[in-house]
Every structure is written in structure tokens, then in C-alpha cells.
Amino acid sequence: MEVRLNKFLAECGIASRRKAEEYINAGRVTVNGNITLDLATKINEDTDVVMLDGEKVKPIKKVYYILNKPKGVVTTTDDEKGRTTVLDLIKTNVRIFPIGRLDYNTTGILLLTNDGDFADFLLHPKNQVPREYLATLDRPLLEEDKFRLLNGVMVEGRQSRFKSISYPSKGNFSKALVVTDEGRNHFVKNMFACLGYTVKILHRRSYAGLTADNMSPAGYRTLKKEEITRVIKKFKK
């Protein structure tokens, strides 16, 4: 399979595609023993030998995890305050990163991987990948406010809306199940806050149709190949 040289370097965990291009421009990359300066160069992953600074670049296995994130864990690769991060919860010898983020005290499904293309696919706004959250509010949601949240309110200077709002418990309007394809930080909390509501508890129940159901807090599992294929097929525009 042929791929762009910068993409190959990025997928091998060497650097981002942009940084990989800098390495190529600097003459630090060779393909089959020849220095390659052309950024459009394509290589065959199975037969070509790519080297960076004289060392062979080896493809790394792509891994995908579903984590049931608990409260009190930071969604980042490291934390200057020494708090537990989501990476501390997963035992792997491969460098991974979270796809998007959940707030410190927000719980629920979080995906982690070393596949930058898969992460970009899920996060790109054009693909409209849905996230489903269960929000526990400080007071019952009024019907007129539900209508406004579905039809659009201004959040951070942009017209924003939920795709749907429902109530999982009959007659309990303080717990709202909302669906959005927005990936902005604090989006759900900010939506409710603009109408004077405080989200006391927030739990992400599903992402891209995947769930962490039946997993204990801090539990995780690998994502199956057929699950990845199904997600890409379902949301690819």
C-alpha cells in the first residue's frame, strides 16, 4: 500500500505530518538509501526502507481503546499538577492520546488511540459525529428552555443547538439526555448555563454510537476492528 512519506512518518509515531515535512526538507529522511526532498513522495509500506538520521523507521501497531472515564481524572497526556490522567488508567507500551476530552469530573466513554487519522475523522465537524450526554441539572428544565436549546442559542459567539433532548426518567425534568455533534470544550455545560442552569453531574453515554456500558469506572477495552469499520462507514461524508 502506497502512502505519502510525511503520513508514513506520522503514523510511525515519529512526529506530526507538519514536523515530518520539516525533516524531509532538511534532508534527514532517506528512501531506499536515497535522500528524498520531494514532499509529494509516496512509499510502499511493505517494500520500501525509510530511514531518519540513519535509523530505520518502523511502523507501529495501531491501537484503539474505549475507557469508562471516572471522576477526578484529567483528560490529557500529562498533568503539571501531578493528577491522575486517563493514560495512567490504561496499561499499554504504545504511546496513545485521547480523542477529544472530558472535563475533570465528567464521566463516561472516552476513546484513546495512536491513530491520528482516526482521531481527526471523529473530531472533524463535517462528519457530525454524535455525542450523547446525561446531564443532571440544578432544577427542572422548562419546556420553553428545551425549545430554545433545540432551536439555537448563542454560545461563545456562535449559534448553537442540541440535536435532541429527552428525559430518561418519566416526570423527572432535572435529568436530560442530550445529543450533540459539537466537540467544543464545556459545550453541554455552557449551553445550559446560557439559560441559567447549572449542570451538577455530566456523564457521556455514547460517542459515535459506541458506549462504555457494563464497564466499571476506570475500566477499558480494546476497540474491535469491525467497530472501527462500522464507525467510519456510518459517518464518512
Backbone as CSV, one residue per row, in Angstrom:
resi,resn,N_x,N_y,N_z,CA_x,CA_y,CA_z,C_x,C_y,C_z
1,MET,0.840,-1.199,0.000,0.000,0.000,0.000,0.876,1.250,0.000
2,GLU,0.604,2.168,-0.924,1.404,3.381,-1.012,0.765,4.519,-0.207
3,VAL,1.623,5.243,0.522,1.169,6.385,1.305,2.178,7.510,1.158
4,ARG,1.720,8.726,1.421,2.637,9.872,1.412,3.687,9.675,2.498
5,LEU,4.907,10.102,2.187,6.024,9.910,3.101,5.786,10.586,4.455
6,ASN,5.242,11.817,4.438,5.015,12.511,5.709,3.954,11.802,6.545
7,LYS,2.945,11.231,5.878,1.910,10.489,6.590,2.501,9.226,7.211
8,PHE,3.362,8.548,6.456,4.013,7.345,6.976,4.817,7.654,8.228
9,LEU,5.588,8.735,8.188,6.395,9.112,9.353,5.508,9.437,10.557
10,ALA,4.395,10.120,10.296,3.479,10.464,11.382,2.850,9.215,11.983
11,GLU,2.457,8.274,11.128,1.815,7.062,11.606,2.785,6.153,12.350
12,CYS,4.064,6.351,12.111,5.069,5.575,12.834,5.418,6.218,14.182
13,GLY,4.736,7.306,14.490,4.957,7.954,15.777,6.197,8.831,15.819
14,ILE,6.745,9.160,14.648,7.960,9.976,14.600,7.653,11.428,14.955
15,ALA,6.607,11.963,14.359,6.239,13.366,14.569,4.921,13.611,13.856
16,SER,4.398,14.831,14.007,3.211,15.207,13.254,3.577,15.289,11.780
17,ARG,2.563,15.333,10.926,2.838,15.426,9.486,3.630,16.685,9.154
18,ARG,3.290,17.796,9.796,3.989,19.054,9.521,5.459,18.958,9.933
19,LYS,5.704,18.375,11.097,7.087,18.228,11.570,7.841,17.255,10.672
20,ALA,7.148,16.208,10.226,7.778,15.246,9.331,8.232,15.923,8.040
21,GLU,7.438,16.876,7.553,7.811,17.616,6.356,9.095,18.415,6.584
22,GLU,9.266,18.938,7.790,10.495,19.666,8.116,11.700,18.728,8.053
23,TYR,11.531,17.504,8.551,12.618,16.520,8.496,12.973,16.193,7.051
24,ILE,11.940,16.075,6.198,12.172,15.771,4.779,12.903,16.922,4.102
25,ASN,12.437,18.146,4.346,13.074,19.327,3.740,14.519,19.492,4.177
26,ALA,14.822,19.039,5.374,16.185,19.170,5.907,17.112,18.061,5.408
27,GLY,16.587,17.149,4.592,17.415,16.081,4.054,17.738,14.983,5.046
28,ARG,16.934,14.872,6.084,17.202,13.876,7.132,16.549,12.532,6.853
29,VAL,15.727,12.480,5.797,14.979,11.256,5.503,15.473,10.640,4.196
30,THR,15.700,9.332,4.225,16.073,8.617,3.007,15.049,7.515,2.723
31,VAL,14.877,7.236,1.428,14.024,6.133,0.992,14.882,5.217,0.137
32,ASN,15.064,4.001,0.589,15.914,3.013,-0.090,17.323,3.562,-0.320
33,GLY,17.825,4.290,0.688,19.201,4.788,0.650,19.380,6.127,-0.012
34,ASN,18.319,6.701,-0.579,18.430,7.981,-1.281,17.715,9.084,-0.504
35,ILE,18.395,10.227,-0.349,17.772,11.374,0.311,16.586,11.844,-0.514
36,THR,15.457,12.061,0.151,14.227,12.455,-0.534,13.778,13.828,-0.037
37,LEU,13.728,14.789,-0.950,13.316,16.153,-0.595,11.921,16.492,-1.099
38,ASP,11.357,15.633,-1.920,10.047,15.880,-2.506,8.949,15.500,-1.515
39,LEU,8.171,16.497,-1.089,7.115,16.248,-0.096,5.985,15.402,-0.661
40,ALA,5.904,15.289,-1.972,4.846,14.502,-2.591,5.232,13.026,-2.743
41,THR,6.422,12.683,-2.294,6.895,11.305,-2.431,5.955,10.318,-1.750
42,LYS,5.665,9.237,-2.463,4.880,8.144,-1.885,5.765,6.918,-1.748
43,ILE,5.521,6.169,-0.675,6.334,4.979,-0.449,5.417,3.775,-0.246
44,ASN,5.991,2.606,-0.510,5.282,1.360,-0.253,5.681,0.884,1.142
45,GLU,4.708,0.830,2.030,4.991,0.472,3.427,5.593,-0.915,3.569
46,ASP,5.297,-1.801,2.611,5.746,-3.182,2.727,7.132,-3.430,2.144
47,THR,7.541,-2.628,1.158,8.805,-2.934,0.463,9.871,-1.851,0.595
48,ASP,9.492,-0.588,0.765,10.483,0.486,0.841,11.081,0.595,2.238
49,VAL,12.363,0.974,2.265,13.066,1.170,3.541,13.230,2.665,3.771
50,VAL,12.596,3.150,4.821,12.654,4.575,5.160,13.527,4.740,6.394
51,MET,14.446,5.726,6.322,15.347,5.972,7.450,15.334,7.450,7.815
52,LEU,15.422,7.722,9.094,15.526,9.085,9.610,16.823,9.194,10.383
53,ASP,17.703,10.088,9.936,19.014,10.263,10.578,19.764,8.938,10.678
54,GLY,19.611,8.109,9.629,20.359,6.860,9.570,19.745,5.691,10.300
55,GLU,18.588,5.913,10.939,17.921,4.828,11.657,16.622,4.455,10.950
56,LYS,16.422,3.146,10.823,15.245,2.663,10.117,13.970,3.031,10.868
57,VAL,12.996,3.528,10.105,11.696,3.888,10.669,10.783,2.673,10.552
58,LYS,10.267,2.240,11.678,9.419,1.048,11.689,7.979,1.431,11.992
59,PRO,7.054,0.858,11.220,5.632,1.114,11.509,5.269,0.615,12.898
60,ILE,4.364,1.306,13.534,3.890,0.864,14.835,2.463,0.347,14.699
61,LYS,2.132,-0.587,15.537,0.785,-1.144,15.511,-0.213,-0.100,15.998
62,LYS,-1.284,0.066,15.252,-2.323,1.000,15.668,-3.209,0.335,16.715
63,VAL,-3.477,1.075,17.766,-4.299,0.547,18.854,-5.443,1.505,19.145
64,TYR,-6.537,0.954,19.647,-7.748,1.733,19.903,-8.365,1.224,21.209
65,TYR,-8.691,2.162,22.096,-9.258,1.780,23.388,-10.540,2.559,23.678
66,ILE,-11.454,1.900,24.374,-12.612,2.554,24.972,-12.393,2.548,26.470
67,LEU,-12.453,3.733,27.073,-12.289,3.879,28.519,-13.577,4.420,29.124
68,ASN,-13.973,3.869,30.265,-15.075,4.439,31.033,-14.455,5.388,32.057
69,LYS,-14.330,6.638,31.657,-13.607,7.612,32.484,-14.344,7.883,33.797
70,PRO,-13.628,7.789,34.917,-14.235,8.129,36.203,-14.046,9.610,36.536
71,LYS,-14.667,10.054,37.609,-14.466,11.427,38.096,-13.030,11.594,38.588
72,GLY,-12.589,12.852,38.599,-11.300,13.158,39.205,-10.095,12.705,38.414
73,VAL,-10.262,12.575,37.096,-9.162,12.174,36.223,-9.057,13.185,35.088
74,VAL,-7.837,13.580,34.761,-7.606,14.602,33.745,-7.489,13.956,32.363
75,THR,-8.181,14.543,31.391,-8.094,14.051,30.013,-6.963,14.761,29.303
76,THR,-5.762,14.274,29.543,-4.574,14.839,28.914,-3.482,13.779,28.963
77,THR,-2.378,14.034,28.268,-1.300,13.058,28.263,-0.382,13.212,29.468
78,ASP,-0.372,14.379,30.077,0.382,14.597,31.315,-0.240,15.780,32.038
79,ASP,0.087,15.916,33.324,-0.508,16.986,34.118,0.547,17.612,35.012
80,GLU,0.697,18.931,34.894,1.729,19.635,35.671,1.448,19.597,37.167
81,LYS,0.194,19.328,37.546,-0.157,19.263,38.970,-0.009,17.862,39.552
82,GLY,0.387,16.931,38.712,0.604,15.572,39.195,-0.667,14.764,39.397
83,ARG,-1.779,15.233,38.815,-3.033,14.500,38.964,-3.059,13.281,38.040
84,THR,-3.906,12.333,38.372,-4.060,11.142,37.551,-4.625,11.526,36.186
85,THR,-4.019,11.007,35.130,-4.505,11.259,33.777,-5.148,9.986,33.222
86,VAL,-5.877,10.141,32.139,-6.522,8.976,31.529,-5.493,7.956,31.043
87,LEU,-4.278,8.415,30.718,-3.245,7.478,30.269,-2.769,6.592,31.409
88,ASP,-2.868,7.086,32.637,-2.459,6.285,33.792,-3.373,5.077,34.000
89,LEU,-4.557,5.122,33.414,-5.544,4.064,33.641,-5.417,2.907,32.652
90,ILE,-4.661,3.115,31.565,-4.560,2.098,30.519,-3.140,1.538,30.462
91,LYS,-3.040,0.234,30.558,-1.733,-0.421,30.517,-1.392,-0.770,29.072
92,THR,-0.455,-0.048,28.518,-0.009,-0.291,27.146,1.424,0.201,27.004
93,ASN,2.178,-0.438,26.117,3.549,0.009,25.864,3.627,0.868,24.608
94,VAL,2.462,1.267,24.108,2.379,2.126,22.931,1.916,3.517,23.365
95,ARG,2.517,4.541,22.801,2.121,5.906,23.137,0.761,6.216,22.515
96,ILE,-0.202,6.572,23.348,-1.560,6.869,22.881,-1.979,8.255,23.351
97,PHE,-3.106,8.712,22.837,-3.633,10.016,23.233,-5.159,9.949,23.189
98,PRO,-5.834,10.783,23.976,-7.301,10.791,23.961,-7.853,11.498,22.730
99,ILE,-8.990,11.015,22.229,-9.680,11.665,21.124,-10.673,12.648,21.728
100,GLY,-10.345,13.938,21.662,-11.155,14.945,22.343,-10.885,14.896,23.840
101,ARG,-11.835,15.417,24.619,-11.614,15.446,26.062,-12.943,15.438,26.805
102,LEU,-12.835,15.025,28.058,-13.933,15.147,29.011,-13.402,15.930,30.205
103,ASP,-14.248,16.773,30.795,-13.826,17.569,31.940,-13.407,16.687,33.109
104,TYR,-12.707,17.295,34.052,-12.137,16.602,35.212,-13.160,15.716,35.916
105,ASN,-14.364,16.245,36.151,-15.379,15.491,36.875,-16.476,14.910,35.986
106,THR,-16.304,15.015,34.667,-17.247,14.391,33.748,-16.852,12.929,33.557
107,THR,-17.843,12.055,33.556,-17.586,10.625,33.434,-18.080,10.112,32.085
108,GLY,-17.738,8.855,31.808,-18.285,8.219,30.622,-17.273,7.847,29.570
109,ILE,-17.767,7.538,28.395,-16.937,6.975,27.341,-15.917,7.973,26.804
110,LEU,-14.690,7.488,26.685,-13.605,8.261,26.082,-12.813,7.300,25.213
111,LEU,-12.481,7.726,24.001,-11.692,6.905,23.094,-10.246,7.379,23.100
112,LEU,-9.320,6.423,23.061,-7.889,6.734,23.023,-7.239,5.883,21.944
113,THR,-6.221,6.426,21.283,-5.598,5.729,20.165,-4.217,6.310,19.887
114,ASN,-3.509,5.712,18.939,-2.299,6.314,18.370,-2.486,6.566,16.879
115,ASP,-3.731,6.466,16.423,-4.084,6.650,15.018,-4.610,8.074,14.817
116,GLY,-3.737,8.940,14.327,-4.112,10.336,14.144,-5.215,10.544,13.131
117,ASP,-5.229,9.724,12.074,-6.261,9.869,11.052,-7.642,9.516,11.613
118,PHE,-7.712,8.477,12.435,-8.992,8.084,13.033,-9.478,9.175,13.980
119,ALA,-8.553,9.736,14.751,-8.912,10.824,15.664,-9.420,12.032,14.888
120,ASP,-8.722,12.395,13.827,-9.144,13.535,13.009,-10.522,13.292,12.403
121,PHE,-10.772,12.056,11.982,-12.065,11.713,11.388,-13.199,11.942,12.382
122,LEU,-13.018,11.478,13.624,-14.064,11.619,14.625,-14.267,13.075,15.047
123,LEU,-13.191,13.848,15.075,-13.263,15.212,15.583,-13.661,16.242,14.531
124,HIS,-13.551,15.892,13.257,-13.815,16.885,12.212,-15.303,17.242,12.183
125,PRO,-15.628,18.524,12.265,-17.045,18.944,12.304,-17.875,18.460,11.126
126,LYS,-17.268,18.310,9.958,-18.040,17.931,8.768,-18.657,16.548,8.897
127,ASN,-18.074,15.689,9.726,-18.586,14.326,9.863,-19.741,14.221,10.856
128,GLN,-19.964,15.276,11.639,-21.117,15.364,12.542,-21.279,14.109,13.404
129,VAL,-20.179,13.708,14.031,-20.194,12.507,14.872,-20.928,12.822,16.181
130,PRO,-21.978,12.075,16.525,-22.791,12.406,17.700,-22.174,11.984,19.025
131,ARG,-22.407,12.822,20.046,-22.073,12.515,21.434,-23.370,12.600,22.230
132,GLU,-23.603,11.645,23.090,-24.818,11.618,23.907,-24.440,11.759,25.379
133,TYR,-25.031,12.748,26.040,-24.701,13.049,27.436,-25.953,12.984,28.309
134,LEU,-25.772,12.481,29.528,-26.814,12.560,30.543,-26.413,13.682,31.501
135,ALA,-27.220,14.746,31.519,-26.924,15.921,32.342,-27.912,16.003,33.502
136,THR,-27.384,16.063,34.719,-28.213,16.280,35.890,-28.155,17.762,36.235
137,LEU,-29.311,18.432,36.176,-29.378,19.883,36.342,-29.743,20.266,37.773
138,ASP,-29.502,21.533,38.103,-29.818,22.019,39.449,-31.313,22.281,39.632
139,ARG,-32.086,22.259,38.532,-33.536,22.446,38.605,-34.166,21.879,37.337
140,PRO,-35.453,21.598,37.350,-36.106,21.022,36.179,-35.991,21.930,34.951
141,LEU,-35.801,21.324,33.801,-35.702,22.061,32.547,-37.102,22.452,32.071
142,LEU,-37.320,23.739,31.914,-38.610,24.234,31.450,-38.804,23.892,29.982
143,GLU,-40.057,23.690,29.592,-40.368,23.313,28.216,-39.915,24.388,27.232
144,GLU,-40.090,25.674,27.617,-39.682,26.741,26.699,-38.159,26.802,26.545
145,ASP,-37.449,26.428,27.608,-35.990,26.402,27.518,-35.514,25.208,26.696
146,LYS,-36.195,24.093,26.819,-35.890,22.936,25.961,-36.035,23.338,24.492
147,PHE,-37.096,24.051,24.174,-37.348,24.502,22.810,-36.207,25.398,22.326
148,ARG,-35.757,26.303,23.177,-34.675,27.220,22.797,-33.368,26.467,22.556
149,LEU,-33.077,25.476,23.391,-31.844,24.714,23.238,-31.834,23.880,21.959
150,LEU,-33.005,23.492,21.522,-33.113,22.710,20.288,-33.101,23.592,19.043
151,ASN,-33.532,24.837,19.196,-33.645,25.734,18.045,-32.482,26.708,17.917
152,GLY,-31.708,26.852,18.967,-30.492,27.640,18.847,-30.356,28.753,19.859
153,VAL,-29.222,28.783,20.542,-28.857,29.858,21.461,-27.419,30.260,21.146
154,MET,-27.020,31.417,21.619,-25.658,31.887,21.359,-24.712,31.376,22.441
155,VAL,-23.708,30.635,22.028,-22.674,30.137,22.926,-21.319,30.495,22.331
156,GLU,-20.543,31.257,23.077,-19.219,31.698,22.629,-19.291,32.382,21.261
157,GLY,-20.346,33.200,21.103,-20.484,33.985,19.886,-20.980,33.221,18.682
158,ARG,-21.422,31.969,18.883,-21.898,31.155,17.766,-23.289,30.612,18.058
159,GLN,-24.112,30.566,17.043,-25.427,29.949,17.164,-25.231,28.452,17.364
160,SER,-25.766,27.926,18.472,-25.515,26.542,18.839,-26.814,25.880,19.264
161,ARG,-26.881,24.556,19.083,-28.110,23.828,19.445,-27.786,22.382,19.763
162,PHE,-28.694,21.765,20.525,-28.650,20.327,20.715,-29.448,19.668,19.593
163,LYS,-29.046,18.480,19.181,-29.778,17.758,18.145,-31.057,17.142,18.707
164,SER,-31.014,16.738,19.981,-32.212,16.191,20.619,-32.085,16.306,22.132
165,ILE,-33.222,16.330,22.809,-33.294,16.333,24.267,-34.428,15.404,24.676
166,SER,-34.133,14.487,25.588,-35.173,13.591,26.091,-34.960,13.395,27.589
167,TYR,-35.928,12.745,28.207,-35.867,12.526,29.659,-35.919,11.028,29.934
168,PRO,-34.825,10.453,30.440,-34.782,9.006,30.662,-35.701,8.525,31.776
169,SER,-36.027,9.404,32.730,-36.935,9.049,33.824,-38.225,9.844,33.685
170,LYS,-39.337,9.159,33.557,-40.624,9.810,33.355,-40.930,10.788,34.486
171,GLY,-41.249,12.016,34.123,-41.615,13.028,35.107,-40.449,13.711,35.779
172,ASN,-39.209,13.265,35.492,-38.028,13.896,36.087,-37.360,14.773,35.029
173,PHE,-37.626,16.079,35.111,-37.112,17.006,34.110,-35.782,17.644,34.527
174,SER,-35.198,17.139,35.619,-33.877,17.608,36.049,-32.764,16.759,35.461
175,LYS,-33.140,15.621,34.865,-32.162,14.777,34.194,-32.495,14.743,32.714
176,ALA,-31.603,15.308,31.913,-31.850,15.427,30.477,-30.793,14.670,29.688
177,LEU,-31.257,13.890,28.727,-30.359,13.177,27.822,-30.255,14.000,26.539
178,VAL,-29.069,14.541,26.287,-28.900,15.425,25.135,-27.930,14.810,24.137
179,VAL,-28.187,15.081,22.872,-27.312,14.613,21.799,-26.789,15.832,21.049
180,THR,-25.482,15.838,20.802,-24.851,16.932,20.075,-23.725,16.369,19.226
181,ASP,-23.378,17.060,18.147,-22.193,16.679,17.385,-21.077,17.708,17.576
182,GLU,-21.247,18.558,18.571,-20.245,19.578,18.899,-19.124,18.987,19.757
183,GLY,-17.898,19.419,19.482,-16.772,18.943,20.267,-16.099,20.026,21.085
184,ARG,-16.725,21.222,21.134,-16.116,22.317,21.892,-16.053,21.999,23.381
185,ASN,-14.992,22.499,24.037,-14.834,22.294,25.471,-16.016,22.865,26.242
186,HIS,-16.495,22.135,27.219,-17.573,22.570,28.127,-18.863,22.876,27.376
187,PHE,-19.037,22.314,26.177,-20.172,22.705,25.350,-21.514,22.471,26.041
188,VAL,-21.721,21.275,26.585,-23.012,20.958,27.211,-23.263,21.883,28.399
189,LYS,-22.257,22.065,29.235,-22.406,22.931,30.406,-22.685,24.373,29.992
190,ASN,-22.005,24.827,28.959,-22.196,26.207,28.506,-23.577,26.418,27.884
191,MET,-24.086,25.396,27.217,-25.428,25.500,26.629,-26.468,25.724,27.726
192,PHE,-26.419,24.903,28.756,-27.382,25.053,29.843,-27.130,26.349,30.627
193,ALA,-25.871,26.709,30.801,-25.528,27.903,31.582,-26.070,29.171,30.941
194,CYS,-26.145,29.192,29.617,-26.623,30.412,28.948,-28.091,30.674,29.250
195,LEU,-28.801,29.662,29.758,-30.198,29.841,30.143,-30.370,29.774,31.659
196,GLY,-29.260,29.845,32.385,-29.329,29.932,33.834,-29.347,28.609,34.576
197,TYR,-29.013,27.515,33.901,-28.975,26.202,34.551,-27.529,25.814,34.869
198,THR,-27.360,25.073,35.959,-26.052,24.531,36.308,-26.096,23.013,36.156
199,VAL,-25.124,22.473,35.431,-25.019,21.025,35.289,-24.250,20.484,36.488
200,LYS,-24.935,19.756,37.339,-24.315,19.231,38.557,-23.518,17.959,38.288
201,ILE,-24.046,17.113,37.411,-23.374,15.866,37.049,-23.479,15.699,35.532
202,LEU,-22.365,15.294,34.914,-22.382,15.094,33.466,-21.711,13.761,33.136
203,HIS,-22.434,12.949,32.372,-21.941,11.622,32.004,-22.137,11.424,30.511
204,ARG,-21.049,11.084,29.793,-21.182,10.830,28.360,-21.517,9.358,28.146
205,ARG,-22.704,9.108,27.640,-23.195,7.745,27.484,-22.727,7.085,26.196
206,SER,-22.567,7.877,25.145,-22.113,7.280,23.892,-21.359,8.298,23.054
207,TYR,-20.502,7.786,22.172,-19.734,8.609,21.247,-19.606,7.811,19.954
208,ALA,-20.088,8.384,18.857,-20.061,7.718,17.550,-20.819,6.398,17.587
209,GLY,-21.819,6.312,18.462,-22.595,5.093,18.579,-21.968,4.042,19.470
210,LEU,-20.762,4.313,19.980,-20.072,3.394,20.887,-20.402,3.762,22.328
211,THR,-20.431,2.769,23.211,-20.727,3.019,24.615,-19.727,2.298,25.514
212,ALA,-19.709,2.719,26.770,-18.906,2.039,27.791,-19.824,1.307,28.759
213,ASP,-20.991,0.933,28.272,-21.951,0.209,29.101,-21.326,-1.070,29.648
214,ASN,-21.720,-1.420,30.849,-21.264,-2.645,31.511,-19.770,-2.641,31.822
215,MET,-19.161,-1.450,31.799,-17.763,-1.327,32.190,-17.703,-0.557,33.500
216,SER,-16.895,-1.023,34.428,-16.757,-0.334,35.701,-16.001,0.971,35.499
217,PRO,-16.153,1.951,36.402,-15.364,3.180,36.304,-13.870,2.852,36.234
218,ALA,-13.178,3.481,35.292,-11.751,3.249,35.020,-11.511,1.957,34.246
219,GLY,-12.582,1.233,33.921,-12.427,0.046,33.094,-12.213,0.427,31.644
220,TYR,-11.552,-0.437,30.897,-11.311,-0.166,29.481,-11.214,-1.472,28.708
221,ARG,-11.335,-1.348,27.389,-11.174,-2.496,26.499,-10.678,-2.012,25.150
222,THR,-10.162,-2.930,24.371,-9.736,-2.559,23.022,-10.953,-2.482,22.112
223,LEU,-10.861,-1.596,21.152,-11.930,-1.422,20.172,-11.751,-2.476,19.084
224,LYS,-12.816,-3.163,18.745,-12.745,-4.216,17.745,-12.636,-3.625,16.342
225,LYS,-11.988,-4.361,15.456,-11.782,-3.895,14.087,-13.107,-3.595,13.403
226,GLU,-14.101,-4.471,13.640,-15.393,-4.259,12.994,-16.105,-3.026,13.540
227,GLU,-15.816,-2.656,14.786,-16.397,-1.442,15.356,-15.816,-0.204,14.674
228,ILE,-14.516,-0.227,14.446,-13.858,0.891,13.776,-14.393,1.041,12.358
229,THR,-14.490,-0.088,11.650,-15.001,-0.072,10.278,-16.424,0.460,10.238
230,ARG,-17.242,0.046,11.195,-18.641,0.482,11.230,-18.753,1.987,11.469
231,VAL,-17.919,2.501,12.373,-17.943,3.939,12.661,-17.567,4.748,11.427
232,ILE,-16.488,4.343,10.759,-16.036,5.091,9.582,-17.089,5.029,8.464
233,LYS,-17.655,3.851,8.255,-18.662,3.694,7.208,-19.909,4.518,7.516
234,LYS,-20.288,4.574,8.781,-21.519,5.260,9.162,-21.420,6.765,9.042
235,PHE,-20.248,7.325,9.385,-20.159,8.787,9.469,-19.321,9.440,8.375
236,LYS,-18.727,8.642,7.510,-17.932,9.233,6.436,-18.823,9.994,5.472
237,LYS,-18.493,11.249,5.224,-19.306,12.097,4.339,-18.799,12.053,2.906
